Amino acid sequence: MAQSARLARSDNFTAGVLGAAVVVGLGVAAVSYSRQRSSGARVHRSLDKGANLAAYLREHLTGADAAIQVVDRLRLVHAGTQEGRLFAALFDEFREEREVVRALLEEIGATPLSLKRLAGQASGAILDVAAGGERGDLSLFRTLEGLAIGVQGKRCMWRALQSLFGDQPIPSARTLAGLEAMAVRQWEAIERQRQTLARATFRPEHSFRRADRRWLPV
């Protein structure tokens, strides 16, 4: 019974974390594109594009809220460990990036608030409660994998903004290229830790060899 409950908790946690990662990485793939007006007036098209950008940034802001809540919990759970140091660094950097996105929204005259963001914050609170997992637990490995996916999606956002704004100054001590470089470093750090945990999560202490189409202990 205890084992079944633990596996159920792991699966539920995983679904939440991967959901948060999709929000971070893909912006829920639900940017609201306004319908093309038959008049095709230029001012209306411009307003539509501005609304699209605001929606896109808010979706990433929603994902950042959830991711920050998750790593905040994990940095406390794993304090003093290699994983804990990684989560603490991500916590600080994710918050910095969230402030940049919020400031960009203000720059274009849009509010960072939305019903989707409120819902995302509520989901993040649920993830915060469920976050955990010891070294070797599948939930911890999946958390790292979900964060890696999300960070890659965030890098896509910074690259898209570079295409839009070029090297124009942004409300940040970093440039857009610098923010992309930070996302790359985050992914590399998460991936190193994920690979470190792979053996502890999936393989016993002894090695295996392939024989008769089965994996057998050496």
C-alpha positions in Angstrom: 0.0 0.0 0.0 2.7 2.4 1.0 4.6 1.7 -2.2 1.5 2.2 -4.3 0.8 5.5 -2.6 4.3 6.6 -3.2 4.1 5.8 -6.9 0.8 7.6 -7.2 2.3 10.6 -5.6 5.2 10.5 -7.9 3.0 10.3 -11.0 0.8 13.1 -9.8 3.8 15.3 -9.1 5.3 14.5 -12.4 2.2 15.5 -14.3 2.2 18.8 -12.5 5.9 19.5 -13.1 5.8 18.6 -16.7 2.7 20.7 -17.1 4.5 23.6 -15.6 7.5 23.0 -17.9 5.2 23.1 -20.9 3.8 26.4 -19.7 7.3 27.8 -19.3 8.7 26.4 -22.5 5.8 26.7 -24.9 3.7 29.4 -23.3 0.8 26.8 -23.1 0.8 27.1 -27.0 -2.3 29.1 -26.5 -1.4 32.7 -27.6 -4.7 34.4 -28.4 -4.7 35.4 -32.1 -7.4 38.0 -32.8 -9.6 37.3 -35.9 -8.6 39.0 -39.0 -11.0 41.9 -39.6 -12.5 42.2 -43.0 -11.5 45.9 -43.3 -7.8 45.0 -42.8 -7.1 48.4 -41.3 -3.4 48.8 -40.5 -4.1 50.3 -37.0 -6.2 47.3 -36.1 -3.5 44.9 -37.3 -1.0 46.7 -35.2 -3.2 46.5 -32.1 -3.7 42.8 -32.8 0.1 42.2 -32.9 0.6 44.1 -29.7 -2.1 42.0 -28.0 -0.4 38.9 -29.3 2.9 39.9 -27.8 1.3 40.8 -24.5 -0.5 37.4 -24.4 2.8 35.6 -25.2 4.7 37.3 -22.5 2.0 36.7 -19.9 2.0 33.0 -20.7 5.7 32.8 -20.0 5.1 34.9 -16.9 2.5 32.3 -15.8 5.0 29.5 -16.3 7.7 31.4 -14.4 5.4 31.7 -11.4 4.8 28.0 -11.3 8.5 27.1 -11.8 9.6 29.5 -9.1 7.3 27.9 -6.6 8.6 24.5 -7.5 12.3 25.3 -7.2 11.6 27.3 -4.0 10.2 24.2 -2.4 13.0 22.0 -3.7 15.8 24.3 -2.6 14.6 23.9 0.9 13.9 20.2 0.8 17.4 19.5 -0.6 19.3 22.2 1.3 23.0 21.4 1.7 23.1 19.0 -1.2 24.2 19.3 -4.8 20.6 19.3 -6.0 19.8 22.0 -3.4 22.5 24.3 -4.6 21.2 24.0 -8.1 17.6 24.7 -7.1 18.7 27.7 -5.1 20.6 29.2 -8.1 17.6 28.5 -10.3 15.3 30.2 -7.8 17.3 33.4 -7.9 17.7 33.4 -11.7 14.0 32.5 -12.4 12.9 35.4 -10.3 15.3 37.8 -12.1 13.9 36.6 -15.5 10.3 37.0 -14.3 11.0 40.6 -13.4 12.4 41.2 -16.9 9.2 39.8 -18.5 7.0 41.8 -16.2 9.0 45.0 -17.0 8.7 44.2 -20.8 4.9 44.0 -20.4 4.8 47.4 -18.7 7.0 48.8 -21.5 4.4 47.9 -24.1 1.6 49.2 -21.9 0.2 45.8 -21.0 -0.7 44.4 -17.6 1.0 41.3 -16.2 -2.3 40.2 -14.6 -4.7 37.8 -16.3 -7.1 35.1 -15.4 -4.7 32.5 -16.8 -1.9 33.8 -14.6 -4.1 33.6 -11.5 -5.0 30.0 -12.4 -1.3 29.3 -13.0 -0.4 30.6 -9.5 -3.0 28.3 -8.0 -1.5 25.4 -9.9 2.0 26.4 -8.7 0.7 26.3 -5.1 -0.4 22.7 -5.7 3.0 21.9 -7.2 4.7 23.5 -4.2 2.9 21.2 -1.8 3.7 18.1 -3.9 7.3 19.0 -4.7 9.9 16.8 -3.1 11.6 13.5 -3.8 14.8 12.0 -2.5 17.9 11.3 -4.6 17.0 8.2 -6.6 13.3 8.9 -6.6 11.7 9.1 -10.1 9.9 12.3 -9.1 13.2 14.2 -8.6 14.5 12.9 -11.9 11.3 13.9 -13.7 11.4 17.3 -12.0 14.8 18.0 -13.5 13.6 16.8 -16.9 10.6 19.0 -16.8 12.7 22.0 -15.8 15.1 21.3 -18.6 12.3 21.3 -21.1 10.9 24.5 -19.7 14.3 26.2 -19.8 14.7 25.3 -23.5 11.3 26.9 -24.2 12.3 30.0 -22.3 15.4 30.2 -24.4 13.1 30.2 -27.5 11.3 33.2 -26.0 14.5 35.2 -25.5 15.5 34.4 -29.1 12.1 35.5 -30.4 12.4 38.8 -28.5 15.9 39.3 -30.0 14.3 38.9 -33.5 11.7 41.5 -32.5 13.8 44.1 -30.6 17.3 43.4 -31.9 19.9 45.0 -29.6 17.6 47.7 -28.3 18.0 48.3 -24.6 15.6 46.4 -22.3 14.6 47.0 -18.7 17.3 44.7 -17.4 20.9 44.7 -16.4 21.3 42.0 -19.0 20.8 42.1 -22.7 18.4 39.7 -24.4 21.4 37.8 -25.7 22.7 37.6 -22.2 19.4 36.2 -21.0 19.5 33.6 -23.7 23.1 32.7 -22.6 21.9 32.4 -19.0 19.1 30.0 -20.1 21.7 27.9 -21.9 23.8 27.7 -18.8 20.8 26.8 -16.8 19.9 23.9 -19.2 23.5 22.6 -19.1 23.5 22.6 -15.2 20.2 20.9 -15.0 21.2 18.4 -17.6 24.5 17.5 -15.8 22.5 16.9 -12.6 19.9 14.9 -14.5 22.5 12.7 -15.9 24.1 12.2 -12.5 20.8 11.1 -11.1 20.0 8.7 -14.0 22.1 5.9 -12.6 20.8 6.3 -9.1 17.2 6.4 -10.4 17.2 3.6 -13.0 20.1 1.2 -12.5 21.2 -1.0 -9.6 24.8 -1.1 -8.4 25.9 -3.9 -10.6 26.3 -3.8 -14.4 24.3 -5.5 -17.1 25.0 -7.3 -20.3 22.6 -8.1 -23.1 21.9 -11.9 -23.6 19.1 -13.7 -25.3 17.2 -10.5 -25.8 17.1 -9.9 -22.0 19.1 -7.7 -19.7 21.0 -10.0 -17.3 23.2 -9.0 -14.3 27.0 -9.5 -15.0 
